[in-house]
Amino acid sequence: AMAATMTAPPPAGSGDCTALAGEWVPCRHDEWRNRNIGSHKTRARAAHTKVTYDAQGRGTGRVGELAVQYTVSRIANGQFMATAKVPLLLWSAMDGNLTLHQDGTLK
């Protein structure tokens, strides 16, 4: 049961998430913060850090040494709420807010 949970894809989000579809790599590394152990800024700088979203709001990727799954829902034009999970650590957060700016930067 544990292995199935760790490899199961994240559920789809809601709303039109096509604006997020594709691969995203970090920028503005010094702005990366969270309350996890370790430096999130260092994770952002890791060459392999990348998240790929599909048009249904499912995201998977690596953030530093961590494999992360995301479920994203559109709440307004360019505004999304997100849930992130790190299955290996049994960690999750449901308070993510993403903004897609006009210049194409996702914050």
PADRENMAR-512989 format. One line per field, with one value per atom (N, C-alpha, C, O): z, y, x; atom name. Coordinates in nm, 2 decimals. Layout:
! PADRENMAR-512989
w <- [Z  ...]
v <- [Y  ...]
u <- [X  ...]
atomo <- [CA  ...]
//
This chain:
! PADRENMAR-512989
w <- [0.00  0.00  0.00  -0.07  0.07  0.08  -0.06  -0.10  -0.13  -0.26  -0.36  -0.44  -0.35  -0.45  -0.42  -0.52  -0.30  -0.27  -0.32  -0.37  -0.31  -0.35  -0.50  -0.55  -0.57  -0.72  -0.79  -0.91  -0.71  -0.77  -0.82  -0.76  -0.94  -0.99  -0.91  -0.84  -0.90  -0.83  -0.89  -1.01  -0.82  -0.87  -0.96  -0.94  -1.05  -1.13  -1.04  -0.94  -1.08  -1.02  -1.08  -1.14  -1.06  -1.12  -1.19  -1.17  -1.28  -1.36  -1.47  -1.49  -1.56  -1.67  -1.63  -1.60  -1.63  -1.59  -1.71  -1.70  -1.84  -1.96  -1.96  -2.02  -1.89  -1.89  -1.81  -1.83  -1.73  -1.66  -1.73  -1.69  -1.83  -1.89  -1.95  -2.02  -1.91  -1.96  -1.84  -1.73  -1.88  -1.78  -1.73  -1.80  -1.60  -1.53  -1.45  -1.38  -1.46  -1.39  -1.30  -1.33  -1.19  -1.10  -1.15  -1.22  -1.10  -1.11  -0.98  -0.90  -0.96  -0.84  -0.72  -0.62  -0.72  -0.62  -0.48  -0.39  -0.46  -0.32  -0.26  -0.14  -0.34  -0.29  -0.25  -0.19  -0.28  -0.24  -0.09  -0.03  -0.03  0.12  0.15  0.08  0.25  0.31  0.45  0.49  0.52  0.66  0.67  0.78  0.55  0.56  0.60  0.60  0.65  0.68  0.56  0.45  0.57  0.46  0.39  0.42  0.30  0.23  0.11  0.01  0.10  -0.01  -0.13  -0.24  -0.09  -0.19  -0.26  -0.38  -0.19  -0.25  -0.34  -0.45  -0.30  -0.38  -0.51  -0.62  -0.50  -0.62  -0.72  -0.84  -0.67  -0.75  -0.82  -0.91  -0.77  -0.82  -0.97  -1.01  -1.05  -1.19  -1.23  -1.34  -1.15  -1.19  -1.13  -1.15  -1.06  -1.01  -1.13  -1.20  -1.14  -1.25  -1.21  -1.16  -1.25  -1.23  -1.37  -1.44  -1.40  -1.52  -1.48  -1.41  -1.53  -1.51  -1.64  -1.75  -1.62  -1.74  -1.74  -1.64  -1.84  -1.85  -1.75  -1.73  -1.68  -1.58  -1.44  -1.34  -1.43  -1.30  -1.22  -1.10  -1.29  -1.22  -1.25  -1.36  -1.14  -1.16  -1.09  -0.98  -1.15  -1.09  -1.12  -1.22  -1.03  -1.06  -0.94  -0.85  -0.95  -0.85  -0.80  -0.88  -0.67  -0.61  -0.52  -0.41  -0.58  -0.51  -0.50  -0.61  -0.38  -0.37  -0.35  -0.34  -0.36  -0.33  -0.46  -0.54  -0.47  -0.57  -0.52  -0.41  -0.59  -0.55  -0.64  -0.76  -0.59  -0.67  -0.63  -0.52  -0.74  -0.71  -0.77  -0.87  -0.71  -0.77  -0.76  -0.65  -0.88  -0.89  -0.94  -1.04  -0.89  -0.93  -0.96  -0.89  -1.07  -1.11  -1.03  -1.03  -0.97  -0.89  -0.96  -0.92  -1.05  -1.12  -1.24  -1.24  -1.33  -1.44  -1.38  -1.32  -1.41  -1.36  -1.22  -1.17  -1.15  -1.00  -0.98  -1.03  -0.90  -0.88  -0.73  -0.67  -0.68  -0.55  -0.57  -0.66  -0.48  -0.50  -0.38  -0.26  -0.39  -0.29  -0.34  -0.45  -0.25  -0.28  -0.18  -0.07  -0.24  -0.16  -0.19  -0.30  -0.08  -0.10  -0.04  0.08  -0.12  -0.07  0.01  0.11  -0.02  0.05  0.20  0.28  0.22  0.36  0.42  0.54  0.35  0.41  0.44  0.54  0.36  0.39  0.28  0.17  0.33  0.23  0.28  0.40  0.19  0.22  0.13  0.01  0.19  0.11  0.10  0.06  0.12  0.12  0.01  0.03  -0.10  -0.20  -0.28  -0.31  -0.32  -0.40  -0.51  -0.49  -0.64  -0.75  -0.83  -0.85  -0.88  -0.97  -1.10  -1.09  -1.21  -1.34  -1.39  -1.42  -1.39  -1.42  -1.58  -1.65  -1.62  -1.76  -1.84  -1.95  -1.76  -1.83  -1.83  -1.88  -1.79  -1.80  -1.67  -1.67  -1.57  -1.45  -1.36  -1.34  -1.31  -1.21  -1.07  -1.05  -0.99  -0.85  -0.75  -0.63]
v <- [-0.12  0.00  0.13  0.22  0.12  0.24  0.26  0.38  0.16  0.18  0.23  0.32  0.19  0.24  0.39  0.46  0.43  0.57  0.66  0.76  0.61  0.68  0.70  0.80  0.61  0.61  0.66  0.68  0.67  0.71  0.86  0.94  0.89  1.03  1.12  1.07  1.25  1.34  1.35  1.33  1.38  1.40  1.53  1.62  1.54  1.66  1.77  1.75  1.89  2.01  2.05  1.97  2.17  2.22  2.35  2.42  2.38  2.50  2.48  2.37  2.58  2.57  2.60  2.72  2.50  2.51  2.51  2.49  2.53  2.52  2.62  2.59  2.73  2.83  2.78  2.83  2.68  2.62  2.50  2.46  2.45  2.33  2.34  2.44  2.25  2.25  2.24  2.22  2.26  2.25  2.39  2.49  2.40  2.52  2.50  2.40  2.59  2.59  2.71  2.81  2.70  2.81  2.94  2.92  3.05  3.17  3.25  3.20  3.36  3.43  3.34  3.34  3.26  3.16  3.21  3.14  3.33  3.39  3.41  3.43  3.41  3.43  3.30  3.30  3.18  3.05  3.03  3.04  3.01  2.98  2.88  2.87  2.80  2.72  2.67  2.71  2.60  2.56  2.42  2.37  2.36  2.23  2.23  2.34  2.12  2.11  2.13  2.08  2.20  2.22  2.36  2.42  2.40  2.52  2.51  2.44  2.58  2.58  2.66  2.63  2.76  2.84  2.75  2.76  2.66  2.57  2.47  2.43  2.42  2.33  2.40  2.34  2.53  2.61  2.62  2.62  2.63  2.64  2.51  2.51  2.40  2.27  2.25  2.29  2.21  2.20  2.11  2.14  2.02  1.92  1.97  1.90  2.08  2.12  2.17  2.26  2.11  2.13  2.07  1.96  2.14  2.09  2.09  2.19  1.99  1.98  1.97  1.88  2.06  2.06  2.02  2.04  1.95  1.93  2.02  2.10  2.02  2.12  2.09  2.18  1.98  1.94  1.98  1.95  2.04  2.09  1.99  2.00  1.88  1.78  1.82  1.86  1.82  1.85  1.75  1.70  1.72  1.63  1.69  1.76  1.66  1.71  1.69  1.61  1.75  1.75  1.89  1.98  1.90  2.02  1.99  1.93  2.01  1.96  1.81  1.75  1.76  1.61  1.55  1.43  1.63  1.58  1.56  1.65  1.44  1.42  1.48  1.44  1.57  1.64  1.62  1.62  1.61  1.60  1.72  1.76  1.78  1.90  1.87  1.81  1.93  1.95  2.10  2.16  2.15  2.30  2.32  2.25  2.42  2.46  2.61  2.69  2.65  2.79  2.85  2.80  2.97  3.04  3.17  3.23  3.22  3.34  3.35  3.27  3.44  3.45  3.48  3.58  3.38  3.40  3.36  3.38  3.32  3.28  3.14  3.09  3.07  2.93  2.90  2.96  2.80  2.74  2.60  2.53  2.57  2.44  2.36  2.41  2.23  2.13  2.07  2.02  2.06  1.99  1.87  1.87  1.76  1.64  1.59  1.59  1.55  1.48  1.34  1.32  1.24  1.11  1.04  0.98  1.05  0.98  1.03  0.95  1.16  1.21  1.21  1.26  1.17  1.17  1.32  1.34  1.41  1.56  1.61  1.57  1.71  1.78  1.92  1.94  2.00  2.14  2.17  2.15  2.24  2.27  2.42  2.46  2.50  2.64  2.71  2.83  2.64  2.71  2.81  2.78  2.92  3.02  3.05  3.08  3.04  3.07  3.18  3.19  3.27  3.38  3.37  3.37  3.37  3.37  3.51  3.57  3.58  3.72  3.74  3.64  3.85  3.89  3.86  3.82  3.87  3.84  3.69  3.66  3.61  3.46  3.41  3.29  3.49  3.44  3.38  3.44  3.26  3.20  3.22  3.17  3.28  3.30  3.24  3.25]
u <- [0.08  0.00  0.09  0.05  0.19  0.28  0.35  0.35  0.39  0.46  0.36  0.39  0.23  0.13  0.10  0.09  0.10  0.08  0.20  0.17  0.32  0.43  0.44  0.50  0.39  0.40  0.27  0.27  0.17  0.04  0.05  0.11  0.00  0.00  -0.09  -0.18  -0.05  -0.14  -0.27  -0.29  -0.38  -0.51  -0.51  -0.43  -0.61  -0.63  -0.68  -0.75  -0.65  -0.70  -0.83  -0.90  -0.87  -1.00  -0.97  -0.87  -1.06  -1.05  -0.95  -0.90  -0.93  -0.85  -0.70  -0.67  -0.62  -0.48  -0.39  -0.27  -0.44  -0.35  -0.24  -0.14  -0.26  -0.15  -0.03  0.08  -0.04  0.07  0.13  0.24  0.06  0.11  0.25  0.28  0.34  0.48  0.57  0.54  0.70  0.81  0.84  0.85  0.87  0.90  1.03  1.05  1.12  1.25  1.26  1.20  1.33  1.33  1.41  1.50  1.37  1.44  1.42  1.35  1.49  1.49  1.51  1.42  1.61  1.64  1.64  1.59  1.68  1.68  1.55  1.53  1.44  1.31  1.24  1.13  1.31  1.25  1.26  1.37  1.14  1.14  1.03  0.93  1.06  0.96  1.01  1.12  0.93  0.96  1.02  1.04  1.05  1.12  1.26  1.32  1.31  1.45  1.54  1.50  1.65  1.73  1.70  1.60  1.79  1.78  1.70  1.74  1.58  1.50  1.57  1.55  1.65  1.72  1.82  1.84  1.89  1.98  1.91  1.96  1.79  1.71  1.68  1.68  1.64  1.61  1.72  1.70  1.84  1.96  2.01  2.09  1.96  2.00  1.96  1.85  2.06  2.04  1.92  1.86  1.89  1.78  1.64  1.54  1.63  1.51  1.42  1.45  1.30  1.21  1.07  1.07  0.97  0.83  0.76  0.77  0.69  0.61  0.47  0.43  0.38  0.24  0.17  0.22  0.05  -0.03  -0.15  -0.17  -0.23  -0.34  -0.45  -0.54  -0.45  -0.55  -0.50  -0.57  -0.39  -0.34  -0.26  -0.23  -0.22  -0.13  0.02  0.05  0.10  0.24  0.33  0.29  0.44  0.54  0.68  0.70  0.77  0.91  1.00  0.97  1.11  1.21  1.24  1.25  1.25  1.29  1.41  1.40  1.53  1.65  1.65  1.63  1.67  1.68  1.54  1.53  1.43  1.30  1.21  1.21  1.14  1.04  0.91  0.87  0.85  0.73  0.62  0.64  0.50  0.37  0.29  0.28  0.22  0.14  0.00  -0.02  -0.10  -0.23  -0.26  -0.26  -0.29  -0.31  -0.45  -0.50  -0.52  -0.65  -0.65  -0.60  -0.71  -0.72  -0.83  -0.95  -0.81  -0.91  -0.94  -1.05  -0.86  -0.89  -0.79  -0.69  -0.80  -0.71  -0.57  -0.54  -0.47  -0.34  -0.32  -0.20  -0.42  -0.41  -0.45  -0.55  -0.36  -0.38  -0.36  -0.28  -0.43  -0.39  -0.34  -0.38  -0.24  -0.17  -0.16  -0.15  -0.16  -0.12  0.00  0.01  0.10  0.23  0.24  0.21  0.30  0.32  0.46  0.51  0.53  0.66  0.63  0.65  0.59  0.55  0.66  0.62  0.78  0.89  0.90  0.93  0.87  0.87  0.74  0.73  0.63  0.50  0.46  0.39  0.51  0.49  0.39  0.40  0.31  0.22  0.19  0.20  0.16  0.11  0.00  0.00  -0.10  -0.22  -0.24  -0.35  -0.14  -0.15  -0.08  -0.04  -0.05  0.03  -0.05  -0.17  0.01  -0.05  0.04  0.16  0.00  0.08  0.02  -0.10  0.10  0.06  0.14  0.27  0.07  0.14  0.14  0.03  0.25  0.26  0.26  0.29  0.23  0.23  0.36  0.36  0.47  0.60  0.63  0.74  0.54  0.56  0.63  0.66  0.65  0.71  0.60  0.50  0.63  0.53  0.59  0.70  0.51  0.56  0.47  0.49]
atomo <- [N  CA  C  O  N  CA  C  O  N  CA  C  O  N  CA  C  O  N  CA  C  O  N  CA  C  O  N  CA  C  O  N  CA  C  O  N  CA  C  O  N  CA  C  O  N  CA  C  O  N  CA  C  O  N  CA  C  O  N  CA  C  O  N  CA  C  O  N  CA  C  O  N  CA  C  O  N  CA  C  O  N  CA  C  O  N  CA  C  O  N  CA  C  O  N  CA  C  O  N  CA  C  O  N  CA  C  O  N  CA  C  O  N  CA  C  O  N  CA  C  O  N  CA  C  O  N  CA  C  O  N  CA  C  O  N  CA  C  O  N  CA  C  O  N  CA  C  O  N  CA  C  O  N  CA  C  O  N  CA  C  O  N  CA  C  O  N  CA  C  O  N  CA  C  O  N  CA  C  O  N  CA  C  O  N  CA  C  O  N  CA  C  O  N  CA  C  O  N  CA  C  O  N  CA  C  O  N  CA  C  O  N  CA  C  O  N  CA  C  O  N  CA  C  O  N  CA  C  O  N  CA  C  O  N  CA  C  O  N  CA  C  O  N  CA  C  O  N  CA  C  O  N  CA  C  O  N  CA  C  O  N  CA  C  O  N  CA  C  O  N  CA  C  O  N  CA  C  O  N  CA  C  O  N  CA  C  O  N  CA  C  O  N  CA  C  O  N  CA  C  O  N  CA  C  O  N  CA  C  O  N  CA  C  O  N  CA  C  O  N  CA  C  O  N  CA  C  O  N  CA  C  O  N  CA  C  O  N  CA  C  O  N  CA  C  O  N  CA  C  O  N  CA  C  O  N  CA  C  O  N  CA  C  O  N  CA  C  O  N  CA  C  O  N  CA  C  O  N  CA  C  O  N  CA  C  O  N  CA  C  O  N  CA  C  O  N  CA  C  O  N  CA  C  O  N  CA  C  O  N  CA  C  O  N  CA  C  O  N  CA  C  O  N  CA  C  O  N  CA  C  O  N  CA  C  O  N  CA  C  O  N  CA  C  O  N  CA  C  O  N  CA  C  O  N  CA  C  O  N  CA  C  O  N  CA  C  O  N  CA  C  O  N  CA  C  O  N  CA  C  O]
//
